[in-house]
Amino acid sequence: MVFSSTVFLFLFLPISLLLYFILDKKYKNVFLLLISLFFYAWGEYNLVLIMAGSVVVNYFFGIIIELFSVRGQKKLALYSLISGVSINLLFLIYYKYIHFLVENLNLLNINISTDFSQVTLPVGISFFTFQSISYLVDVYRKSVSAQRSIVNLGMYISLFPQLIAGPIVRYADITKEIETRSVNSQLFVSGISRFIIGLAKKVIIANNLGLIADKVFGIPADDLSSLSSWIGILAYSLQIYYDFSGYSDMAIGLGRMFGFNFKENFNFPYVASSIKDFWRRWHISLSSWFRDYLYIPLGGNKKGKFRTYINLFIVFFVTGLWHGASWSFIVWGLFHGLFLILEKLIIIKLPSKIKFLGHFYAMIVVMIGWVLFRADNLNYGLNYIFKMFTFSQGNNNSVFFYMNIYTYIIFSIGIIFSIPFKTNKRFIFIEKLDSLKYTGYILLLIFSIFELAQSTHNPFIYYRF
């Protein structure tokens, strides 16, 4: 089930909200746990047992780690942490990477006779695995206390607003809200408005531009013209931003409706002036997770320049691998890591008058990277990038056949709203007109529902992670 489906919008969400506010406070966490598991099981069926197993494993390891820490048995606490993290990673490796591992071992003539064809990828496993690991590490670091209620921990790990595509919510950030929270009218209304904005970003902008991107990336690379390739990657760059940031907006909005305050996950990444700046703005919950739970434990930038570069290489290798079991994703991650290293090696401070060159550089690098991210395989991605810069005269008719005035309008809207206004508020035209604000949100919701009703193209790019 996805947030932009009619089943979610007209059945699951209103019924869940109604029952949630009717129930007594002492039953609210139990209810959220049950509906979150139901939400996950809607499309995953028996794979919900993996989620339940993750909850049980992390519940017991959290308590064991804390008990050893309290007793001053630091080694046993550390061994328990390593064991807990390893079990989480084994789940992730088996269900997400086993096919990739077998395929590459076979290429090395290491034949694996076991049949893994029945192993399927549980939706959102990367997200809830990382949340579980951060919980165990924070208990070990004594940043938080181990949760003694399996219901509360289960609700945290499986909470449906951020379950299948983030943002990655750390236990430390919502500990108090897990135990006790309240929803006032202001928070609830802000949640609804934020959800509507996310829904509009997803179904009006991302879905429409996704159609163009799919058509372009469906053309053999040899048949692409340079113009078609640039149109395709521009469409995809906007699609992935509005798809994922739209989902994050909806998750943040849903969280507010139930009394949770999730942190922001995007901060206008396409105005970044460097790749380092891009990663401060893009998927903030993931980049900060890697910083705090991988980069800094590896030594960060405290052990000399060479070690810093090695650490960046490791982090972005894992970042690419986290996104998918494919060499295209790994190369995409290393591509970003390479430019981060280059930015550390070559420090250039541009005068304000030509600062736009930094933005131009960052966007070119990001868009080239998105080709590798979107391509079905590495070979196609590299050929596609080659076409972007060869000024070849391929056949453009197959691309422009799918474009019309409405498409150009959506392109324009996508570009305009990827840039912050002076007040740094999204959809400022609604915010400025307080008297028309709610009317604007209602119209935006109606138009989004209309788009859903007349279109069958409604994928979530990050749904598979």
N, C-alpha and C positions, 0 to 999 in steps of 0.2 A: 504494500500500500504506500502510495506517495502522497505528499501534501497537496499536490495539484490535481488529484483525482476527485471525481464527483462523489465517490463513496466516502472519502475522507471528509470533504467539505460539507456534505449534506447529511451524513449519517454518523460517522465515527466521532468527529469533533463536537458537534452540538450535544450528542447523547453523553459523551464523556464529560463535558463541562457541566451539564445539568446534574448528572449523578455526583460529580465531584463536590459541587457546592451544596448539595443536599446532605451529603454524608457528614457525620460527626468528625471532628478533627483527628481523633485517634484512629480512624479508619482510612484517612486520606492517602497515606503512604502505601497501605495494602492495596487500595484501589488503583493507584498509579502504577504499582508493580504489575498488577493483573492486566490492566488495559495495555500496558507497554508490551508485555509478553504476547497478548492477543494481537496487537498491532504487528509485532514481528512475525508471529506465526501465520498471519494472514497470507503472506506470500512464501514463507519459508517452511511451513509445516513442521516436520520432525527436526529441522535444523535449529528450532528454538531450544532443543535439548542442549545444544552446544552453549547457547547463552546461559541456560540454567546451570550447566556444569561450570562455566566460568565464574558465576556468582558464588557457588559453593566453594570452589578452590580458593578464590581470593578472600572470601570471608574467613576461612580457617587460617590461611597463611598470614593475613593481617593480624589476627589475634596472636598467633605463634611468634611472629616477629616482635610484637610489642612485649609479650611476656619475657622473652629472652633479653630484650633491651632493658626492661625494668629490673631484671635480676643482675644486670651488669655483664651478661654473657654475650659479649659483642661478637665473637666469632660465630656462635650459634645463630645469632640474629642475622649476621651477614650470610651465612650458609642458607638460612631459611629464605632470605630475600632472593638469593641467587636461584634457589629451587623454585620459588613462586614465579619469578620472572621467566625462568626457563620453561616452565609448564605453559605459561601464557604464549610464549614465542613458539613452542612446539605446536600448539593448536593452530596458530597463525601460519606457520610454515607448512604444516600438513594440508590444511584446507585451501590455502591460497597459492602455494608455490610448488606443490608436489609434482604437478604436470610439467612445470617449467624445469624442475630439477631432473626429472626422468628424461625429458627431451634432450637436455644438454649432456647428460651422462651417456645417452645412446649415441650422440654425435662423437663422443670420445671413445666409442666402442666398449663402453661399460654397460652391458645389457642388464636391464632390470626386468625380471620375469613377472613380478607382481603386477596384477591388473588394477590400476587406479582410476579406471574410466568412470566409476560410479561416484568418485569424490567430487562434490560440487562446492562452489564458493558461497559461504554464508554472507548475506548482504551485511555490510557495515562492520565486518569482523576486525578490520584494521582500526576502526574508531574505538570500539568498546575494548579491544585488547590494549590499546595505548592508555585508555582511561584506567583500566585495571592495573597496569604496570605503574602508572604515576601514583595511584593510591598506595600500592605496596612500598614504593620508594619513599613516599612522604611519611608513611608510618615509620619506616626505618630511620628516616632523618628526624623523627619526632616533630615534624611540622604539623601533623594531625594525630589524633588518637584513633586506634583501631575501632571500627564500628562493631558494636556488640549485637546489633539487630540485623539479622540476615535479610529481613524485609527492607530495611533502610538501605543497606548496601546493594541489594538486588535492584531496588528502585533507582539508585544512582547509576548503576551500570547499564540498566535497560531502559532508562527514561526515554520515552518515544520521541519527544521533540528533536533530540540531537542524536538519536540512536544510529540511524543508517547513513548519515552523511555529515555528522559533526554539527557545530564546532566541537572540538575535543574539550570537554568540560572537566576541569580538575576537581577532585573531591574537596581539596582545601578551599576552593572558591565558593562552594555551596554547602559547606558543612552545617552552618547555622540554619540555612533554609531547609535542609533535609530534616532537621530536628523540629523546627518551628518556623512557620511563615504565614503571612497573611496577604490577601489580595484586596486592595482598595480600588475604587472606581477609576482613579487616575491611572494606576498601573495596568488595570485590565483593558481600558480603552487604548492606552499606548501599545499594548500587546496586539490588539486587533488591528490598529493602524499599521504597525510594523509588519504584521503578517500580510496584510493587503499589499503593501509595497513590495514585499518579497514575492508574492504570488504574481503580481503584475510584471516584475522583472523577469520572472521565469516564463510565464505563458505568452506574454506579449512580445518581449524582446528575444529572449534566449531561444524559444521554440521556433520562431519565424526565421531567425538568422541561422539556426541549426539546420534548417532545410537546405539553405544555400550551401552551407559548409559540407553537408552530406553529399550533395550533388557534385561539388567540385572534387572532393576527396574520393568520389566513386569513379572519376575519370582516370584512365591509365596515365601515369606520369608523363610518358612520351607524347601523349596527345594534348597535354596542357599548354596553353600559352602563358606568357609571363603575367599578362593582365588577369587571366582566370585564376592563376595561382595566388596572386595577391588579394583578389576578391575573396577567394576561399579562406585564406588564413586570417584576413580581417574579420570575416563573418565568424570564424571559429573563435578568435580571440575575444570577441564580444560575447559570443554564445557561452563560452566556459565561464567568463566573469559573471554574467547575469544569471546563469544557471546556478552556480555555486554560491554567489553572494545572495541571490534570491532565496536559496534554500536556507542559508544562514539567517537571513532576515526573518524568514518564517519560523525557524527554530527559536530565535530570540523572542519573537512575538508570542509564540506558544508558551515558552517558558514563563513570560510575564503573566499570561492568563492564569497559570497555575501557581504563581507566586515566586518564581525563580528569576534571578537576574544573571543571564549568561553574558560573558564578555563579548565585545565586538570581534569579528573575524576578518573584516576587510576594512581598509582605509584608503580607498581610491588608488589601487596599485598602479593604474596606467598613467599616473602623473609622476611616477618614480623617476629620479634623476640618475639612478645607478641600479645595478642588480642587487646590491646590498639593501638599498632603499626599497626595491621591489619586494624583497622578502620580509621587510618590516611591515609591509602593507598587505601582502597576499597571504591568505590562509594563516592568519596570525597565531591561531591556537596550535597549528602544527609546527610552524617555524619556532615558536617559543618553547614547544615541547622538546624538539630536537636540541635546542640550545641548552635547556635546563637538565635534560635527562640523558643526553649523549655528548654534545660538544664540550660542555663544562666538565663532566666527569672524565672525559678523555684528556683534559688539560687545558682546553680552550686556547687562549692566546698567551698563556702564562709560562710556557715552556720553550720559548724561542720561536723564531719565524718559521723554520723548517717544520717543526712539530705542529704549528698552527695550520700550515698548508696541508699537512697529512690529515689533521683532524677535520678540516673543511672537506677534503676529498672523501673521507669516510662518511661524514654526515650527509653529503649530497649523493653519494652512492646509495646509502640507505634510503634517502628521500625519494630517489627515483624508483628503487625497488619497492618501497612502501606503496607507491601509486599503482604498481601493477607488475605481474610476473611476465616481463617481456624485456628484451634488450633495448627496445625503443625507449622505454621508461628509464632504464638505467643510464643510457646515453644522454637522455634529457636531463637527468639529475646531475650527471658529471659535467654536462655542458654549462649548467648554471654554476656549479662549483668552480669550474675553470675560470669563469669571468669574475667570480668573487676573489679568487686568488690573484688574478691579474689586477684587480682594483686595489688590492693590498700592495702589490708590487709597484704599480704605477699610480701614484697619487696625483691627480690633476684637479686643481681648483679653478673652475671656469668663472670669468667675470660675469656679473649679473646680466649684461647685455647679450651674451651668447650662451646663457644658461640653458636655452632651449636645445642646444646640441647634446647636453647630457640626457634630456628626456628622449630625444630622437634616438640616441645610441641605445638607451635602455629598452625602448619599445622594439627596435629592430632585433635585438638579442632575444627578447621575450617572445616575439612572434616567430622567429626561427625555431626557438625551443618548442613552441606550441605545435609546429609541424611534426616534430618527432613525437610529441605527446599524442597527437591525433592520428598519425599514420598507422595503418594496420600492421606494418612491419618496418624494420629499420631501412631496408633497401628502398622501399617506396618513399619513405620520409626523406632520405638523402637525395633521391632523384627529384622529388618535389622541390626541395630547397635549391637544387641546381637550376630548375626551371624558373624560379623566382628571379634569378640574377643573370639569365642568359638573353633576355629580351627576345625570346622566341615567339614566332607568329603561329600559334596553334589555332585550334577551332574554338572560338568563343561562344558560338551559337548555343551550345548545350548549357552554358551557364546563364546567359542573358535570357534564355527562354523562360527561366523560372523567376526572373526579376521583373517587378512592375513598380508603379508609383508608391504603393504601400510598402514594398520592400525597401525602397530608398528612404522613405520616411522613418522606418524602423532603424535602418542603419544610422540615420542622422540622430534620432533620439538616443540610440545606444552610445554614440560617441559623446553627445552633449552631457548625458548623465553619468558618464564615467569620469567626469571632471568635477571637482568640488566648486561650489559657488563661494563667494567671499565669506559668507556666514558659516560655511562648512556644513550646511544642512541639505539632506536629500529632499528632492521634490519641493524646493523652496517656494514655488508658486502657490503651493497648498498652504505651507506654513505662514506665508505673508498674509493670506486672506483668511483670517480666523473665522470670519462669519461664514465662509464657504468651505472651510476645511473638511468638515464631515461630509458635505455634499460631494466634494472632490474624491474622498475615499470611497464613498458609495458608488460613484460613477466608475471609478477605477476597478472596483470589485465586479461591477456588472459587466464591464468590457472584458475583464479577465475571464469571467464565466462564459461570455459569448465566444471568446477565443477557444476555450476548452471544448465548448459544444460543437464548434464547426471544424475542429482539427483533430486528427488522429496522431499527430506527431507530438509526443509529450514525454521524452526521455529525461532522466536525471543523469548527468555525466558522472557525478561522484557517487551515485547510487551503488555502483559495483565495488566500491572500496571498503 
